């Protein structure tokens, strides 16, 4: 607490700009995944017979779209992880 008279300590911003950017990216990726999931659930609700269609190697659309959602979640998580990591995070 070696402050000179007349100096005032300023508080750091509540959310630094980088953190806000990462937060917005996370929300955008979440909304993208929710849109994919809602699309899948809409297909199940509106046209359930389409899920029995076998477009690739005898695997039905229900399995392919379910696996697609899992892969999409992993890809979005990796994108978020890479975008939210800085060089400072790797310093020990």
JOUR-V554116 format. One record per residue. SS is DSSP state (@ for helix, = for strand, . for the rest). PSI is psi in radians with two decimals (* if undefined). NEAR is the number of other ideal C-beta (glycine too) atoms within 10 Angstrom. Layout:
SS;PSI;NEAR + SS;PSI;NEAR
//
This chain:
.;0.87;3 + .;1.13;4 + .;2.47;8 + .;2.63;5 + .;2.38;4 + .;-0.26;5 + .;2.47;8 + .;2.44;5 + .;2.26;7 + .;2.47;6 + .;2.48;5 + .;2.71;7 + .;2.61;9 + .;-0.73;7 + .;1.88;11 + .;2.70;10 + @;-0.67;8 + @;-0.73;11 + @;-0.66;12 + @;-0.71;12 + @;-0.77;13 + @;-0.67;17 + @;-0.80;12 + @;-0.72;10 + @;-0.78;14 + @;-0.75;15 + @;-0.68;10 + @;-0.74;12 + @;-0.68;18 + @;-0.79;12 + @;-0.66;10 + @;-0.75;13 + @;-0.72;16 + @;-0.68;10 + @;-0.73;10 + @;-0.77;16 + @;-0.72;13 + @;-0.67;10 + @;-0.76;12 + @;-0.81;17 + @;-0.59;10 + @;-0.71;10 + @;-0.75;15 + @;-0.71;13 + @;-0.79;8 + @;-0.66;8 + .;1.14;10 + @;-0.47;10 + @;-0.39;6 + @;-0.41;13 + @;-0.29;16 + @;-0.16;9 + .;2.42;11 + .;1.49;11 + .;-0.47;9 + =;2.09;9 + .;0.61;6 + .;0.09;6 + =;2.27;11 + .;2.87;15 + @;-0.53;17 + @;-0.80;16 + @;-0.80;12 + @;-0.76;16 + @;-0.60;17 + @;-0.80;13 + @;-0.63;11 + @;-0.69;13 + @;-0.68;15 + @;-0.81;10 + @;-0.72;10 + @;-0.72;15 + @;-0.72;14 + @;-0.77;10 + @;-0.78;12 + @;-0.63;17 + @;-0.71;12 + @;-0.73;10 + @;-0.79;14 + @;-0.73;16 + @;-0.79;9 + @;-0.65;8 + @;-0.50;13 + .;-0.01;15 + .;2.35;11 + .;3.00;10 + @;-0.57;6 + @;-0.49;7 + @;-0.41;7 + @;-0.23;7 + .;2.43;6 + .;*;2
//
